[in-house]
Amino acid sequence: VQLVESGGGLVQPGGSLRLSCAASGFTLSRYAMSWYRQVPGKERELVATIVSGLRVTNYADSVKDRFTISIDNAKNTVYLQMNSLKPEDTAVYYCYAHWGQGYWGQGTQVTVSA
């Protein structure tokens, strides 16, 4: 099982980024998938979760109406579309598969700064 994130980078406040998490070794649409983020010195924070088979999504209050989690079944990839980014969104973002003992990607850095 492998999760590979991409799409992070530096963006100005108000800008957008789309993070990708490509999965191999399992079919991610069959399980819940989440995005977390972490800043140095703080605990990892749950940002968004999708359960594709149930068409259910959940978001942290801090990102609701700005971020959208989705799945492309053909690409076995989960995305996080991030709009109206704020400096406080700066963090390393990780995808997580709720399968087996749980699997993490390696993380991708998002920096929101002028």
C-alpha positions as CSV (number, residue, x, y, z in Angstrom):
1,V,0.0,0.0,0.0
2,Q,1.4,3.4,-1.0
3,L,-0.1,6.9,-0.8
4,V,1.8,9.6,-2.7
5,E,0.8,13.3,-2.2
6,S,1.6,16.1,-4.6
7,G,0.4,19.6,-5.4
8,G,1.7,21.6,-2.5
9,G,3.6,24.8,-2.8
10,L,3.7,28.5,-2.1
11,V,0.6,30.6,-2.8
12,Q,-0.6,34.1,-1.9
13,P,-3.5,34.6,0.5
14,G,-6.7,34.2,-1.4
15,G,-5.2,31.8,-3.9
16,S,-6.0,28.2,-4.6
17,L,-4.2,24.9,-4.7
18,R,-5.2,21.3,-5.5
19,L,-3.6,18.5,-3.6
20,S,-3.5,15.0,-5.0
21,C,-3.0,11.7,-3.2
22,A,-2.5,8.7,-5.5
23,A,-3.1,5.3,-4.0
24,S,-1.7,2.0,-5.0
25,G,-2.2,-1.4,-3.4
26,F,-5.9,-1.0,-2.6
27,T,-9.0,0.6,-4.1
28,L,-9.5,3.8,-2.1
29,S,-13.1,4.4,-3.1
30,R,-14.0,1.4,-0.9
31,Y,-12.8,3.1,2.2
32,A,-12.9,6.4,4.0
33,M,-10.1,8.7,3.1
34,S,-9.0,11.8,4.9
35,W,-6.7,14.8,4.7
36,Y,-4.9,16.0,7.8
37,R,-2.5,18.9,8.3
38,Q,0.2,19.6,10.8
39,V,2.3,22.6,11.8
40,P,5.4,22.3,13.9
41,G,4.7,21.9,17.6
42,K,1.0,21.1,17.1
43,E,-1.0,17.9,16.8
44,R,-2.1,16.7,13.4
45,E,-5.5,18.2,12.6
46,L,-8.2,16.5,10.6
47,V,-9.2,18.7,7.7
48,A,-11.7,16.6,5.6
49,T,-13.0,13.1,5.1
50,I,-14.8,11.4,2.3
51,V,-16.6,8.1,2.2
52,S,-17.1,7.7,-1.5
53,G,-19.5,4.7,-1.4
54,L,-21.8,6.6,0.9
55,R,-21.3,9.9,-0.8
56,V,-20.5,11.5,2.6
57,T,-18.0,14.2,3.2
58,N,-17.1,16.1,6.4
59,Y,-14.9,19.1,6.9
60,A,-13.3,20.9,9.8
61,D,-15.1,24.2,10.6
62,S,-12.0,26.1,9.8
63,V,-12.0,25.0,6.1
64,K,-15.7,24.5,5.5
65,D,-16.9,26.3,2.3
66,R,-13.3,26.8,1.2
67,F,-12.0,23.2,0.7
68,T,-13.5,20.3,-1.2
69,I,-12.5,16.7,-1.0
70,S,-13.2,14.4,-3.9
71,I,-12.2,11.1,-5.4
72,D,-11.4,10.1,-9.0
73,N,-12.1,6.4,-9.1
74,A,-10.5,5.9,-12.5
75,K,-7.2,7.3,-11.2
76,N,-7.5,5.9,-7.7
77,T,-6.7,9.3,-6.4
78,V,-8.2,11.6,-3.7
79,Y,-8.0,15.3,-4.1
80,L,-8.3,18.3,-1.8
81,Q,-9.2,21.5,-3.6
82,M,-8.3,24.5,-1.5
83,N,-9.7,27.9,-2.3
84,S,-9.5,31.3,-0.6
85,L,-6.4,30.2,1.2
86,K,-5.3,31.9,4.4
87,P,-1.9,32.2,6.1
88,E,-3.2,29.9,8.9
89,D,-3.7,27.2,6.3
90,T,0.1,26.9,6.1
91,A,1.0,23.3,7.1
92,V,2.2,19.9,5.9
93,Y,-0.8,18.1,4.5
94,Y,-1.1,14.4,4.7
95,C,-3.6,11.9,3.2
96,Y,-4.8,9.0,5.3
97,A,-6.5,5.8,4.3
98,H,-8.9,4.3,6.8
99,W,-8.0,0.7,5.8
100,G,-6.3,-2.0,7.7
101,Q,-4.1,-0.4,10.4
102,G,-4.3,2.9,8.6
103,Y,-1.8,4.3,6.1
104,W,-0.3,7.8,5.7
105,G,1.2,9.5,2.8
106,Q,4.6,11.3,3.1
107,G,3.1,14.8,3.2
108,T,3.2,17.9,1.0
109,Q,4.0,21.4,2.2
110,V,1.5,24.2,1.7
111,T,2.7,27.7,2.4
112,V,0.3,30.6,2.2
113,S,2.2,33.9,2.3
114,A,2.4,37.2,0.6
